[in-house]
Amino acid sequence: MHENEGREDEYFICKEVYTMTVYYSMKQMLRSPLKSILFFLLVGASAFLLALGGSLSKMNAEMVQEFEEIFTTIGTVDQKNESIVTIAEWDAGKGDYVYSRLGRPGKWISSAVLEFEGAGYILKARQRPYFGARIEEKVRGGGDRYLLVAELTAEVSDVLEHSVPMRVDKVLAGNLNAGDTVYICDHYGDSDGNYEPRRVEEGKTYIMRLHDISFVHGPWVEHIAPEEYVREYEAINSVASYQYTMDGDRVPDAVAEAEDWNSFDEVTGDFYETERGMRWLELAKSQDYEFYTVPVEPVDGTNLLLPFYQNEAQITEGRDITGEEYEEGKNVCLISVELARILRKGAGDSVTLPLYYAAYAPAERHDNAFLSSILNAKGKVYPVFHEEDYEIAGIYKNMSVMGSGEHDLAVHEVIVPWNSIPENAWEDNIVRFEPMSEGNTSFQIPNGTIDDFMKAWEKQGVDGLDIKFYDKGYSQLQAGIENRKLMAWIFLASGCVLAVMILCFFSNLFITGQQERIAVERLLGRTKKQCALSILTGLFVLALAGTAAGCAAGWMATGRAVEATENTAKFDTTFSNTIIDSGDEDETKVSAEGGKTGAEMAVAAGCGMMLTAVLISFGFMRQALKKEPLQILGELEE
Amino acid sequence: MERIEVKEVSYSYQNKYQRIEAVKEVSCTFESGNMYAITGESGSGKSTFLSLLAGLDRADAGKILINGEDLSEMDRDACRRKQISVVYQAFHLFPLLTALENVMYPLELQGISRREAKEQAALCLEEVGLEEKILNQYPKMMSGGEQQRVAIARAMAAKGKILLADEPTGNLDSENEAHIVELLKRMAHEMDYLVIVVTHNPGIALQADVCMKMKDGRMNISSAKRCIQ
């Protein structure tokens, strides 16, 4: 018995018998050429569809992946102006008021309204403050015309309705020279219409915060030729404090409430012993600090800053801050080329950032020393609320045109992860609070979800906010991608259905339809396995040939199809949702490189096809072999 | 010398409605050099008995010994390949193979090279009296007699010396029937085959050396003449 089995195995693996089995299997298959050719062609057609659909699917997936890396969708939020007010300002040059119209937002809307169901943020919407960090090196040029505090003695007695000469006695902050004569005028006094320029008395000394405003004019400068363009200064602001709560309310300060915009004080013997005198000293100190202050902007992603998003600012040394670093709040930062030069530091070095005030306003405005003062409600310079060493991850160059908008970067802006600073650590150091604007309120959502976001937002019923989206044209691309996805799925689905139908039909024809052959082979002493081999070999060889041909054709057709429909679009990087056909604008070229698609999906489609063929044909074969040969022949004779 | 011993063999099967006892305690012996005829009415169990001898079914009880070896313990596929051949009324040739290829098939199945198989198959076809022009014809191009001869040639080619034939002339005219019966007799008497023919045809039974009659699954053994009576 065992010996018999051994011989049987030997028989089964016998090369000649195997060769003979294949030979006769193929011979019989080819002797029904019409059926065989039809089978080959139909298998090829379904393999073609599968390979085409699979390759297109893969290509689409790769393209979407590529697009996801290229494109990001960010939104910015602006609080709309609720009304327009007319401002009257005294123009000493004209000796009359000038009127201007200015948009005014209504009640400030909290950024908390942007937290709503269905927003689907990748990076949540925040109204970001920027922080002032006082560093060791001086970052503002000596010629800065805004940060000046000095004691001046009037050389004449007059009303400051034209340029009045005053001698600089003592410079407390800024770039003036003691002994020089400067000309002061209340050129544009903030006014409600009742403004009267103030008067100075000859020989009296005053302390003023000055602002370079225009060129000299009036009776005291007749000896100066107009072409000499001698500057004139205006006394602006004073010792009023500016401190806000996290809700944007101003912290009460009696001194501030009593102040005029352009008040100044007369300096007498013990002036600096008085409360106002001490405040003037603090103000001078704060003005001096500003020369050493860099704006630090905490964000959740570099792309949330429009200059980076629009490639106007680019990392030139080192690297960007990674998503993980943002997430974990690592002490890493990006600094500008200019600041790196001043600090004499490069990527990998560290910089200490002592943060001492927070301003809810676009950082770009820091360049103009827009803060009226950085004194808190106690009349003191804000103390440092957070100080850490930050590693310089990268150095960027900002190539945007200066003054291109509130979304621009400040000159020496330092970018740090939002999470690197403890939440609300700055709540007692808020020096400015303005409504949300695109310069300081932005968020990121998944590509292609703008409509969903807006639907969810509209349900909130919040008026007064203007939300703008920037997606570099992804919305236009999305339609094309969806079409290609649909096309790929149609090919795949029709290929699958066709494959199963064809394989079932032909398995029925070549297996169930050959029951007599199966029975006779069994009667001639073939085992069930050999019988299956004999019947299926021809079927598989034809299926394999058809599949290979179909897949190869499908793969080549994919390349052709992509070439024909190659979707090369040029996307303006400056404006969202804009595709431009030509022009010299800075462009991002996105090309669907479908022609370079690999053969993996065609091979996978072929393998899938053959696996299906094996499963289906084995199913039919198993069923056919269940019957004993005599039963089959008996049924056939009946 | 081929010998089949059947000892107390019984076989039953379940059809759609009831259990059929097709073969009941049959005992008999078959030896080469003889042609045996098994007759009986339809449903008497003769074809079932033949399939038991061919190893296509397994007996419920009793033993079938092929040259002393118990068939139930043998590899029955190998047995059909090497020892026992079966010929049917409907010929059952491979429709997509020529006459020559049909005969070569069992030879190649035994590992014989194609060239050698071709030569031997041609000899077998010559032996059954088929002309050379038939060799490359497909079954559907041949007459019933020619097809049955090809089937017998295929059985001969298998090298086994036991030939079981189930109504081998059922689809043939009288002339072809005579040729086939003559061929079977010649195989038994001149080539020392053990030939067992299941038939309705009394003419064939008369020409057999031994005639067996089955009725309700039981077997009566007699001479050919008694069998016919």
Interface residues (C-beta under 8 A of the other chain):
Chain A: M1 N4 E5 R7 E8 Y11 C14 E16 V17 M20 Y23 Y24 K27 Q28 R31 S32 E516 R517 A519 V520 R522 L523 L524 G525 R526 T527 E628 P629 L630 L633 L636 E637
Chain B: S51 A54 L56 D57 E73 M74 D75 D77 A78 C79 R80 R81 K82 V86 Y88 Q89 A90 H92 L93 F94 P95 L96 L97 E101 Y105 P106 E108 L109 G111 I112 S113 R114 R154 A158
